Amino acid sequence: MSISRVFFSDLKSGKCSSVVEARLLRFWEARNVKRGGELMWVDMLLMDVNVSLILPELQACRLFFFDVLSDPVSPIPAEGFRFRNQTELVGLANTNTQLPDIIGEIVAVKSTVSDPPEDKNRVMVTVKLENDVSVTLSLFDAQAVLFHQKLGGMRDDPKVIVATSINPKMVGGRLFLNATSGTHVYYDKETHAGESLFYRLVARDTGLPSAAPLLKSYAKVETVTIAELNHFITTDSPQQQEIDFLCTARVSRVESDKGWCYVACSKCSKKLQRTVTSFECARCNNPHAVGSLRYRVEMVVTDDTAEGTFVCFDGVMTKLHNLRASEAVQLLAEEGVNPEDSVMPPFVAGMERKTYTFQVRVTPYNFTVNHQTFTVSRIINEVERAPAPEFVDDEGDDNDDDDAPDGPNNRVESGSGKGNCETSKRAGKEPVGNVRKRARIA
């Protein structure tokens, strides 16, 4: 008698002999530590062709009931995440009833992992979920070390994170997410869901369509001097694609007279024009635009060969200092002064006389007569560090010159690429930091 092939939805309680083709999405082992780690049972998450999910618990002696299929009869989706938004995570917090999955943009990473790793390791990842709600994901011990090492070994800081089997907790009225033994972390395009969000973020940060050629510009990053960078612009033929270069230089002067921030349109990120009663966005044709404060810092940098002018936008500065422009202006506490007219924060002015490795992007604009500056797409690391850091902090890609303000100052920035870098993925270079930056300094 042949055994019928059914779906999970067809299964009934009681004994039966049916075959279900399913994909094993993940599993959790229960072992007896008193018996040398003997396997007792396995909890599984299975998904069938109808995207139905079940969570069976199987004793170790019954695992032989599974056959591995290299060519299933029905096409089963490769992924099956249970993503939850902030409201749903709050509802699940402290209930211990479900271990949901999350997907979002990596904003900052703080790590206590040292080299070599020691005891009590922890990594805290700030993740921006949908609707711009940020939560903190914590990983501990071996998972923290693995996360830290993988992040440190990546060529570019990731934008997207997918984390599975998260345990949500409410502490002091705030939502925190803790990794569990079943948590797996995926970056950028390692999953279909992550890839979709990755391209949306790329389109947002650059103002360009989410097309594959955009990513190819990251393929080769050469190290050059400022003199070589200037020579490339003045002697080479105009480039059709954006090209990235690395340049290690010392900040000789931060141009305080050019300001340090601007009010950007929350929709298109371009500079707003202040009227008597509101802000106006020329690009969006909106006389009552909603604004957000963003960094724009112009600095003169030098090396042993030449001098140049670099511009850092919101993402780069936020990642470097772990502080948003809106938070920085609150610390200044200047009453009756427009934010963009306020004095430069000390941590921005303090960049003078420090050496950094800048990643700058050369675009066709740099080959025009109007070119005056290079836009920094990322600050890789600070060469001159203060002594012993308290902790290592990791974060990622910082460039997005979609924030370049329109107007007289804008023609200078658009020169080299995305200039402002999303929040941090490596914190620590300064009291605020980049994903591979190293630690806050007391």
C-alpha positions as CSV (number, residue, x, y, z in Angstrom):
1,M,0.0,0.0,0.0
2,S,1.5,3.3,-1.0
3,I,1.9,6.1,1.5
4,S,0.0,9.3,0.5
5,R,1.9,12.6,0.1
6,V,0.2,15.4,1.9
7,F,0.8,18.9,3.3
8,F,1.1,20.1,6.9
9,S,-2.4,21.5,6.7
10,D,-3.7,18.0,5.9
11,L,-2.3,16.3,9.0
12,K,-4.7,15.3,11.8
13,S,-4.0,14.2,15.4
14,G,-3.5,10.5,16.0
15,K,-1.5,7.9,14.2
16,C,-1.1,8.1,10.4
17,S,1.3,7.1,7.7
18,S,1.8,10.2,5.4
19,V,4.7,11.8,3.7
20,V,5.3,15.5,3.7
21,E,8.0,17.2,1.7
22,A,9.4,20.1,3.8
23,R,12.4,22.3,4.1
24,L,14.3,22.3,7.4
25,L,14.7,26.0,8.2
26,R,16.4,25.6,11.6
27,F,16.6,23.3,14.6
28,W,17.5,23.4,18.2
29,E,19.2,20.5,20.0
30,A,18.6,19.5,23.6
31,R,21.5,17.6,25.1
32,N,22.1,16.0,28.5
33,V,25.2,17.6,30.0
34,K,25.3,15.0,32.7
35,R,25.8,12.3,30.1
36,G,28.6,13.9,28.1
37,G,26.3,16.0,25.9
38,E,24.1,13.1,24.8
39,L,21.4,14.2,22.3
40,M,17.9,13.9,23.9
41,W,15.6,15.6,21.4
42,V,15.6,18.2,18.6
43,D,13.1,21.0,18.0
44,M,12.7,21.8,14.4
45,L,11.1,24.5,12.2
46,L,9.8,23.0,9.0
47,M,8.1,24.6,6.0
48,D,6.2,22.9,3.2
49,V,5.4,24.0,-0.4
50,N,2.4,26.0,0.9
51,V,4.6,28.0,3.2
52,S,2.9,26.3,6.2
53,L,5.2,26.1,9.2
54,I,5.2,23.6,12.1
55,L,7.5,23.2,15.1
56,P,7.8,19.5,15.8
57,E,9.8,18.1,18.7
58,L,11.5,14.8,17.9
59,Q,13.2,12.4,20.3
60,A,16.7,11.5,19.2
61,C,15.6,7.9,18.5
62,R,13.1,9.1,15.9
63,L,15.4,11.2,13.7
64,F,15.7,8.4,11.2
65,F,12.2,9.1,9.9
66,F,13.7,11.9,7.8
67,D,15.1,11.5,4.3
68,V,17.2,14.2,2.6
69,L,15.8,15.1,-0.9
70,S,18.1,16.6,-3.5
71,D,15.3,16.9,-6.0
72,P,11.9,17.5,-4.2
73,V,8.7,16.8,-6.1
74,S,7.3,20.3,-5.3
75,P,9.3,23.5,-5.3
76,I,9.7,24.6,-1.7
77,P,10.8,28.2,-0.8
78,A,14.4,28.5,0.3
79,E,13.5,30.8,3.1
80,G,10.8,31.2,5.6
81,F,11.4,33.9,8.1
82,R,9.0,35.1,10.8
83,F,9.8,38.8,10.8
84,R,8.1,40.9,13.5
85,N,7.8,44.7,13.7
86,Q,8.4,46.7,16.8
87,T,4.8,46.5,18.0
88,E,4.7,42.7,17.6
89,L,8.1,42.4,19.4
90,V,6.8,44.4,22.3
91,G,3.8,42.1,22.5
92,L,6.0,39.0,22.6
93,A,8.5,40.5,25.1
94,N,8.9,38.6,28.4
95,T,6.3,35.9,27.3
96,N,8.8,33.2,26.3
97,T,6.2,32.0,23.8
98,Q,8.0,32.7,20.5
99,L,11.4,33.4,19.1
100,P,10.8,35.8,16.2
101,D,13.1,36.9,13.4
102,I,14.0,40.5,12.6
103,I,15.3,42.3,9.5
104,G,16.6,45.9,9.4
105,E,19.4,48.3,8.7
106,I,22.5,48.1,10.8
107,V,22.9,51.5,12.5
108,A,25.7,50.9,15.0
109,V,27.7,48.1,16.6
110,K,29.5,48.2,20.0
111,S,31.7,45.3,20.9
112,T,33.7,44.3,24.0
113,V,35.5,41.6,22.0
114,S,39.2,41.9,22.3
115,D,42.0,40.2,20.3
116,P,42.5,37.5,21.3
117,P,38.9,37.1,22.8
118,E,38.6,37.0,26.5
119,D,35.7,36.1,28.9
120,K,32.3,37.8,29.0
121,N,32.2,39.0,25.4
122,R,29.3,41.1,24.2
123,V,28.2,42.8,21.0
124,M,25.4,45.3,20.9
125,V,23.9,46.0,17.5
126,T,21.6,48.9,16.9
127,V,19.1,47.8,14.2
128,K,16.6,50.2,12.5
129,L,13.4,48.3,11.8
130,E,10.6,49.6,9.6
131,N,9.1,53.0,10.3
132,D,12.6,54.1,11.5
133,V,12.2,52.4,14.9
134,S,15.6,51.4,16.4
135,V,16.2,48.4,18.7
136,T,19.3,47.0,20.4
137,L,20.2,43.4,19.6
138,S,22.7,41.8,22.0
139,L,24.9,38.8,21.3
140,F,27.0,37.1,24.0
141,D,30.1,35.0,24.4
142,A,30.8,32.7,21.4
143,Q,28.1,34.3,19.3
144,A,29.5,37.8,20.0
145,V,33.1,36.7,19.1
146,L,31.8,35.1,15.8
147,F,29.8,38.2,14.9
148,H,32.8,40.5,15.7
149,Q,35.3,38.4,13.7
150,K,33.0,38.1,10.7
151,L,32.2,41.8,10.7
152,G,35.9,42.6,11.0
153,G,36.8,40.4,8.1
154,M,34.3,41.9,5.7
155,R,35.6,44.2,3.0
156,D,32.8,46.7,3.4
157,D,30.5,47.3,6.3
158,P,27.1,45.6,5.8
159,K,23.9,47.6,5.6
160,V,21.3,44.9,6.3
161,I,21.1,42.3,9.0
162,V,18.7,39.4,9.3
163,A,18.7,37.7,12.8
164,T,16.6,34.7,13.6
165,S,15.3,33.2,16.9
166,I,15.5,36.4,18.9
167,N,14.3,36.6,22.5
168,P,12.6,40.0,23.0
169,K,12.7,41.5,26.5
170,M,11.3,44.7,28.1
171,V,13.7,46.3,30.5
172,G,12.9,49.6,32.2
173,G,10.2,50.3,29.6
174,R,12.5,49.8,26.7
175,L,12.6,46.9,24.2
176,F,15.8,44.8,24.0
177,L,16.5,41.8,21.8
178,N,18.7,39.0,23.0
179,A,20.3,36.3,20.8
180,T,19.6,32.7,21.7
181,S,21.4,29.5,21.0
182,G,19.4,29.2,17.8
183,T,20.1,32.7,16.5
184,H,21.7,32.9,13.1
185,V,22.8,36.2,11.6
186,Y,22.9,37.0,7.9
187,Y,24.1,40.2,6.1
188,D,23.1,42.1,3.0
189,K,22.5,39.7,0.1
190,E,23.0,36.4,2.0
191,T,19.2,36.0,2.0
192,H,16.6,37.0,-0.5
193,A,14.8,39.1,2.1
194,G,18.0,40.8,3.0
195,E,19.0,41.4,-0.7
196,S,15.6,43.1,-1.3
197,L,16.1,45.5,1.6
198,F,19.8,46.0,0.7
199,Y,18.9,47.3,-2.8
200,R,16.2,49.6,-1.4
201,L,18.8,51.1,1.0
202,V,21.3,51.6,-1.7
203,A,18.7,53.4,-3.8
204,R,17.8,55.6,-0.8
205,D,21.4,56.4,0.1
206,T,22.6,57.3,-3.4
207,G,19.5,58.6,-5.1
208,L,20.1,56.2,-7.9
209,P,18.1,53.1,-9.1
210,S,18.9,49.9,-7.3
211,A,20.9,48.5,-10.2
212,A,23.7,46.0,-10.2
213,P,26.3,48.4,-11.8
214,L,26.0,50.6,-8.7
215,L,27.6,47.9,-6.6
216,K,30.3,47.2,-9.1
217,S,31.9,50.5,-8.2
218,Y,32.9,48.9,-4.9
219,A,35.0,46.2,-6.7
220,K,38.4,47.9,-6.6
221,V,39.6,50.3,-4.0
222,E,43.1,51.5,-4.5
223,T,45.2,53.4,-2.0
224,V,46.5,56.7,-3.3
225,T,48.1,59.9,-2.1
226,I,46.4,63.3,-2.3
227,A,48.7,64.3,-5.1
228,E,47.9,61.1,-7.0
229,L,44.2,61.8,-6.5
230,N,44.5,65.3,-7.8
231,H,46.6,64.1,-10.7
232,F,44.0,61.5,-11.6
233,I,41.3,64.1,-11.8
234,T,43.3,66.6,-13.9
235,T,45.0,64.2,-16.4
236,D,42.6,61.2,-16.8
237,S,39.7,61.3,-19.2
238,P,36.2,61.6,-17.5
239,Q,35.0,58.3,-15.9
240,Q,31.5,57.0,-16.6
241,Q,31.5,55.0,-13.4
242,E,32.2,55.9,-9.8
243,I,35.6,54.9,-8.5
244,D,36.6,54.6,-4.9
245,F,40.0,55.4,-3.6
246,L,41.6,55.1,-0.1
247,C,43.6,58.1,1.1
248,T,45.3,58.4,4.5
249,A,45.7,62.0,5.5
250,R,45.8,64.4,8.5
251,V,43.1,66.9,9.1
252,S,44.9,70.2,9.1
253,R,41.8,72.4,9.4
254,V,38.0,72.0,9.9
255,E,36.3,74.7,7.9
256,S,34.2,76.2,10.7
257,D,33.0,79.1,8.6
258,K,31.3,76.6,6.3
259,G,29.1,75.3,9.1
260,W,28.8,71.8,10.4
261,C,25.1,70.8,9.7
262,Y,22.1,71.7,7.6
263,V,18.4,71.1,7.7
264,A,17.5,68.4,5.2
265,C,14.2,67.3,3.7
266,S,13.1,64.2,5.4
267,K,11.8,62.8,2.1
268,C,14.6,63.6,-0.4
269,S,17.4,64.6,2.0
270,K,18.2,67.8,0.1
271,K,18.8,71.1,1.9
272,L,15.6,73.0,2.8
273,Q,15.2,76.7,2.4
274,R,14.1,78.4,5.6
275,T,11.1,80.8,5.3
276,V,9.5,82.9,7.9
277,T,7.1,80.2,9.2
278,S,8.3,76.9,7.6
279,F,10.8,75.1,5.5
280,E,10.5,74.7,1.7
281,C,11.9,71.9,-0.4
282,A,12.5,73.0,-4.0
283,R,13.1,69.4,-5.2
284,C,9.8,68.0,-3.7
285,N,8.0,71.3,-4.5
286,N,6.7,71.3,-0.9
287,P,6.3,74.7,0.9
288,H,5.8,73.0,4.2
289,A,8.5,70.2,4.2
290,V,9.5,68.3,7.3
291,G,13.2,68.8,8.1
292,S,15.8,66.8,9.8
293,L,19.2,67.9,10.9
294,R,22.2,66.4,9.1
295,Y,25.9,66.8,9.2
296,R,28.0,68.5,6.5
297,V,31.6,69.1,7.6
298,E,34.2,70.4,5.2
299,M,37.8,69.9,6.1
300,V,41.3,70.5,4.6
301,V,43.5,67.4,4.8
302,T,47.1,67.0,4.0
303,D,49.7,64.2,3.5
304,D,53.3,64.2,2.6
305,T,52.4,65.0,-1.1
306,A,49.7,67.6,-1.3
307,E,46.6,69.2,0.2
308,G,43.0,68.6,-0.5
309,T,39.5,69.4,0.6
310,F,37.2,66.6,1.8
311,V,33.5,66.8,2.7
312,C,31.9,64.4,5.2
313,F,28.1,64.1,5.3
314,D,25.6,62.8,7.8
315,G,26.3,59.0,7.6
316,V,30.1,59.4,7.9
317,M,30.0,61.8,10.8
318,T,27.3,59.9,12.7
319,K,29.2,56.7,12.3
320,L,32.5,58.2,13.3
321,H,31.1,59.9,16.4
322,N,28.1,57.7,17.3
323,L,26.0,60.8,17.7
324,R,23.4,62.2,15.4
325,A,23.4,65.8,14.4
326,S,20.1,66.4,16.2
327,E,21.6,65.0,19.4
328,A,24.8,67.0,19.0
329,V,22.9,70.3,18.7
330,Q,21.0,69.5,21.9
331,L,24.3,69.1,23.7
332,L,25.3,72.6,22.6
333,A,22.1,74.1,24.2
334,E,22.2,77.4,22.4
335,E,18.9,79.1,22.9
336,G,17.5,81.2,20.2
337,V,20.0,80.0,17.6
338,N,19.1,78.1,14.5
339,P,20.8,74.7,14.6
340,E,22.7,75.3,11.4
341,D,24.1,78.5,12.8
342,S,25.2,77.0,16.1
343,V,28.9,76.7,17.0
344,M,30.7,73.6,15.9
345,P,30.6,70.7,18.4
346,P,33.9,70.1,20.2
347,F,34.2,66.5,18.9
348,V,34.0,67.8,15.3
349,A,36.5,70.6,15.9
350,G,38.6,68.0,17.7
351,M,39.2,66.1,14.4
352,E,41.9,68.7,13.6
353,R,45.5,67.3,13.8
354,K,44.2,63.7,13.7
355,T,45.0,61.2,10.9
356,Y,42.3,59.1,9.3
357,T,42.0,56.8,6.3
358,F,39.3,58.2,4.1
359,Q,37.5,56.4,1.3
360,V,36.5,58.9,-1.3
361,R,34.5,58.4,-4.4
362,V,35.3,60.0,-7.7
363,T,32.4,60.6,-10.0
364,P,32.1,62.3,-13.4
365,Y,31.5,65.5,-11.6
366,N,35.1,65.5,-10.3
367,F,36.2,66.0,-13.9
368,T,34.4,69.3,-14.4
369,V,35.7,72.8,-13.8
370,N,33.4,73.3,-10.9
371,H,35.1,70.5,-8.9
372,Q,36.5,71.8,-5.6
373,T,36.2,69.0,-3.0
374,F,36.0,65.2,-2.7
375,T,33.1,63.7,-0.8
376,V,34.1,61.1,1.8
377,S,32.1,57.9,1.5
378,R,33.6,56.3,4.5
379,I,36.2,56.8,7.2
380,I,37.9,53.4,7.6
381,N,40.0,53.9,10.7
382,E,41.9,56.5,12.7
383,V,45.6,55.9,12.4
384,E,46.6,58.1,15.4
385,R,44.7,56.6,18.4
386,A,44.6,57.7,22.0
387,P,45.8,55.1,24.5
388,A,43.9,52.2,25.8
389,P,40.3,52.0,24.7
390,E,37.5,51.0,27.0
391,F,35.8,48.8,24.5
392,V,35.9,47.9,20.8
393,D,33.0,49.2,18.8
394,D,32.2,48.1,15.3
395,E,30.1,49.5,12.6
396,G,29.9,50.0,8.8
397,D,29.5,51.8,5.6
398,D,29.0,55.5,5.9
399,N,28.5,57.1,2.7
400,D,25.4,58.7,1.2
401,D,25.8,61.9,-0.5
402,D,22.1,62.0,-1.2
403,D,22.3,64.3,1.8
404,A,24.3,66.8,-0.2
405,P,22.4,70.1,0.3
406,D,21.3,72.0,-2.7
407,G,22.6,75.5,-3.2
408,P,25.9,77.2,-3.4
409,N,27.8,74.8,-1.2
410,N,26.3,71.7,-2.9
411,R,28.4,71.8,-6.1
412,V,31.4,71.2,-4.0
413,E,30.2,68.0,-2.4
414,S,28.7,66.1,-5.3
415,G,32.2,65.6,-6.5
416,S,32.9,62.2,-5.1
417,G,30.2,60.0,-4.4
418,K,27.9,59.3,-1.5
419,G,29.1,61.5,1.2
420,N,27.6,60.6,4.4
421,C,27.5,57.2,5.7
422,E,24.7,55.7,7.7
423,T,25.0,55.5,11.4
424,S,27.7,53.4,12.9
425,K,28.8,50.0,12.5
426,R,32.1,50.3,14.1
427,A,32.1,52.7,16.8
428,G,35.1,53.9,18.7
429,K,37.4,56.1,16.7
430,E,36.2,59.1,18.6
431,P,33.8,59.3,21.4
432,V,31.5,58.2,18.7
433,G,32.3,55.7,16.0
434,N,32.5,53.4,12.9
435,V,32.1,49.6,12.7
436,R,35.7,48.9,12.8
437,K,36.6,51.8,14.9
438,R,38.2,50.8,18.0
439,A,36.7,51.8,21.3
440,R,35.6,54.8,23.1
441,I,38.4,56.7,24.8
442,A,37.8,58.0,28.3
